[in-house]
Amino acid sequence: MRQCFDVIIIGAGIAGCATALALRQQLSHLSILLLERRKNTPQSFRIGETLPPQAMALLQQLDLLAQFRLRGDVVSLGNRSAWGSSQLSENLFLYSCYGHGWHIDRASFDNWMAQQAERAGATILHDTTVTGIPVYERQHWHLGVTQNDHAARNIEAPIVVDASGMSVFFSRSRNINVVAQDKLIAIFRYYQTDDTSAADNGGDGYTLVESCSYGWWYSAGLPHGRRVIALMTDSDLARTENLLQEAIWRDALLSTQHTCTRFAHAEPLTSLHIKPAHSQQLERSCGQGWYAVGMQPRLLIRCHR
Ligand SMILES: Cc1cc2nc3c(=O)[nH]c(=O)nc-3n(C[C@H](O)[C@H](O)[C@H](O)COP(=O)(O)OP(=O)(O)OC[C@H]3O[C@@H](n4cnc5c(N)ncnc54)[C@H](O)[C@@H]3O)c2cc1C
């Protein structure tokens, strides 16, 4: 395989793939390599399933909107929230200039974005982790990569894009400060309902948010009759309140007024998962021959039962 590319993108998540698509759209001669540490095998679940209406404009810019509409995701009509009161208020996407949003199967959406990037001419290497400290020499970045657990080798490009999500691998290795702004985590679980028909529309088609004393509950319907429910709270509160324990998490869910009713006829599909969901900011997001894009927590840890 060749060693030198015009652009190397670290991470083939949505930010990395969208960057590759946008670059190829503007400069179709560029050779673009995406390095992705995940294996190229379908994942069952990934959190982050609501595409707000504004995302339609981005898909259109990337010339993906028509194809996206063929995927069969479920329509998201808006948000309902009970915030600091039991009263539900509604934010209808009908009033947005982009129309409704979507509830997607996030794992399948990420795969689809990777396929679009490849179709546009980018190369993706899966099961490939960028390791070590990148070196800038003779106007090229030299990256050490390990593929399928084989010995590290070097790949180079004049431009590197750090799209490695919450790990911000490249930026950290350049000693760029990453400022965490809160301690938010998501403790979540997937459910299955009987209704797998296309008309199911993700339950009622709304994202529901309900506040509680240690944060808020988030829930949404997904394609194929699935539901996701997440408790968003601070990591220290989760520890002191034992919210990582399944029985305590479930009791807390049952004490909600609105959220628990959405899952009355649903069966748990997975155990509890926890994922960092805090906001963080890079002190600098570009430098000589590098840019950082996107953002995402990187850990997925199984909770105690
Ligand atoms: C609980 C939760 C709920 C969310 N819900 C929503 C939602 O409903 N709607 C929404 O729009 N957004 C949501 N988000 C945010 C959204 O998921 C992220 O903003 C988005 O995933 C960021 O994409 P990304 O490509 O920057 O990062 P990622 O999707 O994390 O992609 C980064 C990729 O880089 C790879 N990588 C990292 N390090 C290396 C390395 N050294 N070598 C090779 N590869 C590497 C990783 O494997 C990963 O695939 C949610 C986030 C959380 C935490």
The ligand as an SDF file (V2000), in Angstrom:
LIG
                    3D

 53 58  0  0  0  0  0  0  0  0999 V2000
  -24.8690   10.0870   24.9520 C   0  0  0  0  0  0  0  0  0  0  0  0
  -24.7290   10.8720   23.6790 C   0  0  0  0  0  0  0  0  0  0  0  0
  -25.8530   11.1270   22.9110 C   0  0  0  0  0  0  0  0  0  0  0  0
  -25.7420   11.8510   21.7360 C   0  0  0  0  0  0  0  0  0  0  0  0
  -26.8640   12.0690   21.0080 N   0  0  0  0  0  0  0  0  0  0  0  0
  -26.7850   12.7350   19.8380 C   0  0  0  0  0  0  0  0  0  0  0  0
  -27.9270   12.8990   19.0220 C   0  0  0  0  0  0  0  0  0  0  0  0
  -29.0210   12.4280   19.3580 O   0  0  0  0  0  0  0  0  0  0  0  0
  -27.8060   13.5820   17.8600 N   0  0  0  0  0  0  0  0  0  0  0  0
  -26.5940   14.0950   17.4720 C   0  0  0  0  0  0  0  0  0  0  0  0
  -26.5390   14.7160   16.3880 O   0  0  0  0  0  0  0  0  0  0  0  0
  -25.4910   13.9520   18.2180 N   0  0  0  0  0  0  0  0  0  0  0  0
  -25.5540   13.2820   19.3870 C   0  0  0  0  0  0  0  0  0  0  0  0
  -24.4350   13.1050   20.1460 N   0  0  0  0  0  0  0  0  0  0  0  0
  -23.1880   13.6860   19.6990 C   0  0  0  0  0  0  0  0  0  0  0  0
  -22.6340   12.9370   18.4850 C   0  0  0  0  0  0  0  0  0  0  0  0
  -22.7510   11.5460   18.7060 O   0  0  0  0  0  0  0  0  0  0  0  0
  -21.1990   13.3170   18.2880 C   0  0  0  0  0  0  0  0  0  0  0  0
  -21.1250   14.7140   18.1710 O   0  0  0  0  0  0  0  0  0  0  0  0
  -20.6110   12.6800   17.0130 C   0  0  0  0  0  0  0  0  0  0  0  0
  -20.5880   11.2830   17.1290 O   0  0  0  0  0  0  0  0  0  0  0  0
  -19.2320   13.1700   16.8030 C   0  0  0  0  0  0  0  0  0  0  0  0
  -18.7280   12.5100   15.6780 O   0  0  0  0  0  0  0  0  0  0  0  0
  -17.1760   12.4170   15.4560 P   0  0  0  0  0  0  0  0  0  0  0  0
  -16.9840   11.8550   14.0990 O   0  0  0  0  0  0  0  0  0  0  0  0
  -16.5160   13.7000   15.8300 O   0  0  0  0  0  0  0  0  0  0  0  0
  -16.6480   11.3720   16.5720 O   0  0  0  0  0  0  0  0  0  0  0  0
  -16.8410    9.7860   16.6380 P   0  0  0  0  0  0  0  0  0  0  0  0
  -18.1700    9.4040   16.1460 O   0  0  0  0  0  0  0  0  0  0  0  0
  -16.4340    9.3670   18.0200 O   0  0  0  0  0  0  0  0  0  0  0  0
  -15.7370    9.2370   15.6390 O   0  0  0  0  0  0  0  0  0  0  0  0
  -14.3580    9.2690   15.9720 C   0  0  0  0  0  0  0  0  0  0  0  0
  -13.7330    8.0310   15.3650 C   0  0  0  0  0  0  0  0  0  0  0  0
  -12.3110    8.1150   15.5210 O   0  0  0  0  0  0  0  0  0  0  0  0
  -11.8090    6.8190   15.7960 C   0  0  0  0  0  0  0  0  0  0  0  0
  -10.5200    6.9700   16.4710 N   0  0  0  0  0  0  0  0  0  0  0  0
  -10.2800    7.5980   17.6670 C   0  0  0  0  0  0  0  0  0  0  0  0
   -8.9430    7.5640   17.9520 N   0  0  0  0  0  0  0  0  0  0  0  0
   -8.3510    6.9300   16.9030 C   0  0  0  0  0  0  0  0  0  0  0  0
   -6.9820    6.5750   16.6160 C   0  0  0  0  0  0  0  0  0  0  0  0
   -5.9730    6.8970   17.4410 N   0  0  0  0  0  0  0  0  0  0  0  0
   -6.7270    5.8990   15.4700 N   0  0  0  0  0  0  0  0  0  0  0  0
   -7.7370    5.5740   14.6150 C   0  0  0  0  0  0  0  0  0  0  0  0
   -9.0340    5.8760   14.8380 N   0  0  0  0  0  0  0  0  0  0  0  0
   -9.3360    6.5480   15.9620 C   0  0  0  0  0  0  0  0  0  0  0  0
  -12.8970    6.1950   16.6850 C   0  0  0  0  0  0  0  0  0  0  0  0
  -12.8750    4.7860   16.6310 O   0  0  0  0  0  0  0  0  0  0  0  0
  -14.1770    6.7520   16.0790 C   0  0  0  0  0  0  0  0  0  0  0  0
  -14.7690    5.8930   15.1380 O   0  0  0  0  0  0  0  0  0  0  0  0
  -24.4950   12.3610   21.3260 C   0  0  0  0  0  0  0  0  0  0  0  0
  -23.3570   12.1020   22.0910 C   0  0  0  0  0  0  0  0  0  0  0  0
  -23.4720   11.3610   23.2520 C   0  0  0  0  0  0  0  0  0  0  0  0
  -22.2670   11.0970   24.0830 C   0  0  0  0  0  0  0  0  0  0  0  0
  1  2  1  0
  2  3  1  0
  2 52  2  0
  3  4  2  0
  4  5  1  0
  4 50  1  0
  5  6  2  0
  6  7  1  0
  6 13  1  0
  7  8  2  0
  7  9  1  0
  9 10  1  0
 10 11  2  0
 10 12  1  0
 12 13  2  0
 13 14  1  0
 14 15  1  0
 14 50  1  0
 15 16  1  0
 16 17  1  0
 16 18  1  0
 18 19  1  0
 18 20  1  0
 20 21  1  0
 20 22  1  0
 22 23  1  0
 23 24  1  0
 24 25  2  0
 24 26  1  0
 24 27  1  0
 27 28  1  0
 28 29  2  0
 28 30  1  0
 28 31  1  0
 31 32  1  0
 32 33  1  0
 33 34  1  0
 33 48  1  0
 34 35  1  0
 35 36  1  0
 35 46  1  0
 36 37  1  0
 36 45  1  0
 37 38  2  0
 38 39  1  0
 39 40  1  0
 39 45  2  0
 40 41  1  0
 40 42  2  0
 42 43  1  0
 43 44  2  0
 44 45  1  0
 46 47  1  0
 46 48  1  0
 48 49  1  0
 50 51  2  0
 51 52  1  0
 52 53  1  0
M  END
$$$$
